[in-house]
Amino acid sequence: MPAPQPLFELTRGRAVESVHFGSIAVVGLNGELIASYGDHELVAFLRSSAKPFQVLPFIERGGVEHFGFTSRELALACASHETAQIHLDTVKGMQEKAGIQESHLQCGAHNPSDVSMLKAVISSGIKPSPNFNNCSGKHTAMLAHAKMRGLPLENYLDINHPIQQDILTTFSEMCAIERGKIELGTDGCSAPNFAVPLYNSALGFARLCDPHNLAGARASACRKVTSAMTSHPEMISGYGEFDCELMKVGEGKIITKRGAEGFQGIGLLPGALYADSPGIGIAFKVTDGDASRMNDQLVSAARVRPAVTLEILRQLGALDESQLEALSAFGPNKVIRNHRNLVTGESHPAFKLHIN
């Protein structure tokens, strides 16, 4: 049986010191497996990579127009934001438009990833509230959806709540997998989350990016999501973070959304590879979870997924040399230095896609 394979290596001197394993699926709009590595049928939770799908039912039912949400606010509903001031201001504005309170959010609170806000929290003794949670935009959209339909707010995260049932059905349809075959779990923000084969996740991203075969309301919702993500990448994560910077360099042709525990979802919009190229979805999982690390400047970052994403896009021809150069701080190959700035080794991808 296929199994996760070496995905990323770190060297010290001339020896390989550490290896991260993983699997990749690259899927076309019509379900063709374009390329793969390791086990493309590996079942993995999307975690926050599911957010662009979780907001679709709200958009389809006219929620954006009902509350007058802007494209910037819609982007935050798809986000794992860094809790910069722009994110706090935006989610507060969404709640005011929807007539809900921060206290309605059941996502819990955590410290910000944005360095300036983290320093303010520490120096001023600020106690983070639910809006600080990097999923607060998603939760606000779920509550707005429930409010719009006159549904209960107090149990909006229950998998049997109509909002969550709509999300589950939509996710099933987008990823072409029966609802009963979707593994369910509880995310870090307490919302239901889904595990499916990487192939199906990638197919979902392909359809999200190129929805011309979908029904009118669904296709329109997909286009609103991808337009919001590419127009406001700073809302999806934060300035300087990989997802944001890749979408800026992608110039409207690439969406990307990280998920916890080593998941990454990527979508190539029509024309990303050549003039008439269709949408393509990419999903991969780093088996060990690719835990984020904080440097001396208090910046947290994953070391595997950005480099692997760039290498996948390089091998597919989705990024040219100038785009790769603009993103070189993230990889694919990086020199490793110690605390005296001495070169001790390098990190680099360790895979070659199997092109079908």
PLY file of the C-alpha trace (Angstrom):
ply
format ascii 1.0
element vertex 356
property float x
property float y
property float z
element edge 355
property int vertex1
property int vertex2
end_header
0.00 0.00 0.00
1.21 3.57 -0.65
2.56 5.35 2.40
3.83 8.83 3.24
7.28 9.41 1.79
10.22 11.73 2.60
8.99 15.24 1.87
11.52 17.62 3.39
15.06 17.29 4.75
17.36 19.27 7.01
21.10 18.74 6.89
23.92 19.46 9.32
27.28 19.46 7.62
27.02 16.88 4.86
24.63 14.57 6.71
20.83 14.53 6.71
19.82 15.25 10.30
16.01 15.35 10.10
13.37 14.16 7.64
9.68 15.13 7.46
7.38 12.65 5.71
4.15 13.40 3.88
1.80 12.85 0.95
0.54 15.05 -1.90
-2.43 15.00 -4.29
-2.83 17.24 -7.35
-6.28 16.89 -8.91
-7.94 18.42 -11.96
-11.40 19.93 -12.25
-12.90 16.74 -13.72
-11.42 14.47 -11.07
-8.27 13.38 -12.86
-5.27 12.71 -10.63
-2.69 14.96 -12.29
0.20 14.26 -9.95
0.85 12.66 -6.59
3.48 11.70 -4.07
3.20 9.22 -1.24
-0.41 8.24 -0.52
-2.92 10.46 -2.32
-5.74 8.56 -0.57
-4.42 9.40 2.89
-7.34 10.48 5.09
-6.48 13.77 6.80
-8.37 16.49 8.63
-8.38 19.76 6.69
-8.51 21.77 9.91
-8.53 25.48 8.94
-8.05 24.66 5.27
-11.77 23.83 5.32
-12.79 27.44 6.00
-13.40 28.46 2.35
-15.88 25.57 2.11
-17.52 26.26 5.47
-18.61 29.75 4.42
-20.17 28.69 1.10
-23.73 27.92 2.38
-23.91 31.36 4.02
-22.97 33.03 0.73
-25.32 30.83 -1.32
-28.27 31.89 0.84
-27.48 35.56 0.25
-25.78 36.27 3.56
-23.18 38.63 2.11
-25.84 40.87 0.61
-28.21 40.49 3.56
-25.70 41.98 5.99
-23.75 44.09 3.52
-20.49 42.24 4.16
-17.60 43.53 2.09
-15.12 41.37 0.20
-12.59 42.19 2.94
-15.01 40.90 5.61
-15.75 37.80 3.57
-12.01 37.11 3.38
-11.84 37.20 7.18
-14.58 34.54 7.30
-12.15 32.27 5.39
-9.18 33.23 7.54
-6.77 31.99 10.15
-5.87 35.57 10.95
-2.90 36.70 13.01
-5.00 38.98 15.30
-3.47 42.18 14.02
-5.49 45.33 14.72
-6.94 45.19 11.20
-8.37 41.76 11.97
-9.87 42.80 15.29
-11.43 45.88 13.72
-12.84 43.88 10.81
-14.42 41.11 12.87
-15.97 43.70 15.20
-17.48 45.42 12.16
-18.93 42.13 10.94
-20.55 41.52 14.32
-22.07 45.00 14.38
-23.58 44.47 10.92
-24.99 41.07 11.89
-26.32 42.20 15.27
-24.39 39.63 17.26
-22.07 39.98 20.24
-18.52 38.78 20.72
-19.85 36.83 23.70
-21.85 34.65 21.27
-18.60 33.21 19.86
-17.77 29.73 21.20
-14.28 29.51 19.72
-12.35 30.30 22.90
-9.46 32.76 23.05
-5.70 32.57 22.55
-2.72 34.90 22.28
-2.21 36.70 18.95
0.39 35.67 16.38
0.83 39.25 15.20
4.05 40.43 16.85
2.88 43.99 17.61
-0.36 42.77 19.15
1.43 40.03 21.11
3.79 42.60 22.61
0.82 44.80 23.53
-0.95 41.87 25.18
2.14 41.06 27.24
3.14 44.61 28.15
-0.37 45.84 28.95
-1.71 42.70 30.57
-4.52 42.38 28.04
-6.63 39.27 28.43
-7.41 37.89 24.94
-11.10 37.56 24.15
-12.87 35.36 21.55
-12.25 37.89 18.76
-8.51 37.23 19.25
-9.05 33.64 18.14
-7.74 33.21 14.60
-11.07 31.57 13.70
-13.23 34.45 14.93
-14.15 35.48 11.38
-15.43 31.99 10.58
-17.46 31.84 13.80
-18.92 35.28 13.17
-20.07 34.17 9.71
-21.64 31.00 11.17
-23.51 33.06 13.75
-24.58 35.56 11.12
-25.91 32.67 9.03
-27.94 31.41 11.99
-29.20 34.91 12.81
-30.29 35.49 9.21
-32.37 32.30 9.24
-33.81 32.79 12.71
-32.00 29.74 14.05
-30.67 29.28 17.60
-27.30 30.87 18.32
-26.47 29.06 21.55
-25.78 25.68 19.86
-24.51 26.85 16.46
-21.51 24.48 16.68
-23.57 21.34 17.27
-23.11 19.03 14.28
-26.91 18.58 14.18
-27.55 22.34 13.97
-28.97 23.26 10.52
-25.94 25.51 9.86
-23.47 22.67 10.43
-25.61 20.25 8.45
-25.60 22.66 5.50
-21.82 22.98 5.78
-21.37 19.20 5.89
-23.57 18.70 2.83
-21.80 21.45 0.89
-18.37 20.06 1.77
-19.52 16.58 0.70
-20.72 17.89 -2.65
-17.64 20.03 -3.32
-15.26 17.17 -2.57
-17.38 14.48 -4.26
-17.53 12.17 -1.25
-20.57 10.75 0.49
-21.43 12.39 3.80
-21.23 9.05 5.58
-17.64 8.57 4.46
-16.47 11.87 5.95
-14.70 11.45 9.27
-15.87 14.05 11.78
-13.89 15.65 14.57
-13.83 18.79 16.70
-11.43 21.53 15.62
-9.24 23.59 17.92
-11.87 26.35 17.78
-14.60 23.82 18.78
-16.31 23.79 15.35
-16.91 20.50 13.52
-14.12 19.54 11.15
-13.72 16.97 8.40
-11.21 14.32 7.37
-11.26 12.94 3.82
-8.68 11.52 1.42
-6.21 14.08 0.08
-7.56 13.35 -3.41
-11.04 14.59 -2.40
-9.69 17.67 -0.63
-7.70 18.58 -3.73
-10.77 18.03 -5.93
-12.72 20.39 -3.69
-10.11 23.11 -4.17
-10.15 22.57 -7.94
-13.93 23.05 -8.03
-13.74 26.05 -5.73
-11.29 27.72 -8.11
-13.06 26.76 -11.33
-16.80 26.41 -10.62
-18.17 26.74 -14.13
-19.67 23.21 -13.93
-21.51 23.98 -10.68
-25.04 25.33 -10.23
-25.47 29.10 -10.45
-25.67 29.98 -6.74
-22.83 27.61 -5.83
-20.64 28.86 -8.67
-21.26 32.47 -7.68
-20.41 31.70 -4.04
-17.16 30.03 -5.07
-16.15 33.02 -7.16
-16.89 35.39 -4.28
-14.66 33.32 -1.99
-11.69 33.14 -4.35
-12.04 36.83 -5.25
-12.10 37.80 -1.56
-9.09 35.63 -0.74
-6.95 36.91 -3.62
-8.04 40.55 -3.21
-7.42 40.64 0.55
-4.72 38.07 1.35
-3.67 40.08 4.40
-7.00 39.12 5.96
-6.48 35.38 5.34
-3.42 35.29 7.59
-1.40 38.50 7.95
1.24 40.62 6.28
4.48 38.67 5.96
2.86 35.28 6.58
3.26 32.69 3.82
-0.37 32.31 2.73
-0.67 36.08 2.37
2.60 36.55 0.52
2.00 33.66 -1.89
-1.41 35.00 -2.88
0.06 38.48 -3.39
2.74 37.08 -5.69
0.16 34.82 -7.39
-1.64 37.91 -8.73
-5.14 36.51 -8.46
-4.36 33.06 -9.87
-3.52 31.16 -6.66
-5.35 30.64 -3.39
-3.79 28.91 -0.41
-5.05 28.10 3.06
-3.02 26.50 5.81
-4.49 24.10 8.32
-3.19 22.88 11.66
-1.20 19.67 12.04
0.58 19.90 8.73
-2.31 20.29 6.24
-2.18 22.69 3.29
-4.81 23.32 0.63
-3.96 25.18 -2.59
-6.01 26.09 -5.62
-4.93 27.24 -9.07
-7.53 29.35 -10.84
-8.14 29.08 -14.60
-5.16 30.38 -16.54
-2.66 29.86 -13.74
-0.54 27.46 -15.79
-1.24 28.70 -19.33
-3.84 30.72 -21.17
-6.69 28.21 -21.08
-5.61 25.96 -18.21
-8.50 24.77 -16.02
-8.67 24.91 -12.24
-6.41 22.59 -10.27
-6.53 21.63 -6.60
-3.63 20.58 -4.42
-3.71 19.09 -0.94
-0.86 17.74 1.13
-0.24 16.56 4.65
2.99 16.62 6.64
2.75 13.49 8.75
4.40 14.86 11.89
2.12 17.93 11.98
4.77 20.54 11.03
4.55 22.41 14.33
5.20 26.15 14.12
8.37 27.57 15.66
8.91 31.05 17.11
12.13 32.93 16.33
13.92 35.58 18.38
11.70 38.28 16.84
8.58 36.47 18.16
7.53 35.51 14.62
5.99 32.04 14.40
6.22 30.02 11.18
6.00 26.46 9.91
9.23 25.27 8.32
7.90 22.52 6.02
4.66 23.59 4.36
5.81 26.89 2.77
8.85 25.27 1.17
6.89 22.21 0.02
4.14 24.41 -1.42
6.69 26.39 -3.42
8.34 23.22 -4.68
5.01 21.74 -5.80
4.16 24.94 -7.66
7.67 25.07 -9.15
7.42 21.49 -10.42
3.96 22.19 -11.88
5.19 25.38 -13.56
2.74 27.59 -11.66
5.42 30.06 -10.49
8.09 31.65 -12.66
11.61 32.53 -11.56
10.75 36.09 -10.56
7.85 34.89 -8.41
10.01 32.24 -6.76
12.67 34.86 -6.07
10.10 37.13 -4.44
9.18 34.25 -2.09
12.71 32.94 -1.53
12.59 33.77 2.19
10.19 30.80 2.48
12.26 28.36 0.38
12.13 25.97 -1.30
15.85 25.73 -0.33
17.12 27.65 2.69
20.46 28.00 4.42
20.37 27.18 8.14
22.38 29.37 10.49
22.99 29.11 14.23
22.81 31.87 16.85
26.27 33.13 15.81
25.08 33.34 12.20
27.34 30.45 11.17
26.06 28.22 8.37
25.34 24.78 9.79
23.35 23.18 6.99
20.36 23.64 4.75
16.72 22.69 4.42
15.20 21.53 1.14
12.31 19.54 -0.35
13.06 15.85 -0.86
10.37 14.81 -3.36
9.61 14.65 -7.04
5.98 14.57 -8.06
4.77 11.55 -9.94
3.08 13.08 -12.98
0.26 10.91 -14.37
0 1
1 2
2 3
3 4
4 5
5 6
6 7
7 8
8 9
9 10
10 11
11 12
12 13
13 14
14 15
15 16
16 17
17 18
18 19
19 20
20 21
21 22
22 23
23 24
24 25
25 26
26 27
27 28
28 29
29 30
30 31
31 32
32 33
33 34
34 35
35 36
36 37
37 38
38 39
39 40
40 41
41 42
42 43
43 44
44 45
45 46
46 47
47 48
48 49
49 50
50 51
51 52
52 53
53 54
54 55
55 56
56 57
57 58
58 59
59 60
60 61
61 62
62 63
63 64
64 65
65 66
66 67
67 68
68 69
69 70
70 71
71 72
72 73
73 74
74 75
75 76
76 77
77 78
78 79
79 80
80 81
81 82
82 83
83 84
84 85
85 86
86 87
87 88
88 89
89 90
90 91
91 92
92 93
93 94
94 95
95 96
96 97
97 98
98 99
99 100
100 101
101 102
102 103
103 104
104 105
105 106
106 107
107 108
108 109
109 110
110 111
111 112
112 113
113 114
114 115
115 116
116 117
117 118
118 119
119 120
120 121
121 122
122 123
123 124
124 125
125 126
126 127
127 128
128 129
129 130
130 131
131 132
132 133
133 134
134 135
135 136
136 137
137 138
138 139
139 140
140 141
141 142
142 143
143 144
144 145
145 146
146 147
147 148
148 149
149 150
150 151
151 152
152 153
153 154
154 155
155 156
156 157
157 158
158 159
159 160
160 161
161 162
162 163
163 164
164 165
165 166
166 167
167 168
168 169
169 170
170 171
171 172
172 173
173 174
174 175
175 176
176 177
177 178
178 179
179 180
180 181
181 182
182 183
183 184
184 185
185 186
186 187
187 188
188 189
189 190
190 191
191 192
192 193
193 194
194 195
195 196
196 197
197 198
198 199
199 200
200 201
201 202
202 203
203 204
204 205
205 206
206 207
207 208
208 209
209 210
210 211
211 212
212 213
213 214
214 215
215 216
216 217
217 218
218 219
219 220
220 221
221 222
222 223
223 224
224 225
225 226
226 227
227 228
228 229
229 230
230 231
231 232
232 233
233 234
234 235
235 236
236 237
237 238
238 239
239 240
240 241
241 242
242 243
243 244
244 245
245 246
246 247
247 248
248 249
249 250
250 251
251 252
252 253
253 254
254 255
255 256
256 257
257 258
258 259
259 260
260 261
261 262
262 263
263 264
264 265
265 266
266 267
267 268
268 269
269 270
270 271
271 272
272 273
273 274
274 275
275 276
276 277
277 278
278 279
279 280
280 281
281 282
282 283
283 284
284 285
285 286
286 287
287 288
288 289
289 290
290 291
291 292
292 293
293 294
294 295
295 296
296 297
297 298
298 299
299 300
300 301
301 302
302 303
303 304
304 305
305 306
306 307
307 308
308 309
309 310
310 311
311 312
312 313
313 314
314 315
315 316
316 317
317 318
318 319
319 320
320 321
321 322
322 323
323 324
324 325
325 326
326 327
327 328
328 329
329 330
330 331
331 332
332 333
333 334
334 335
335 336
336 337
337 338
338 339
339 340
340 341
341 342
342 343
343 344
344 345
345 346
346 347
347 348
348 349
349 350
350 351
351 352
352 353
353 354
354 355
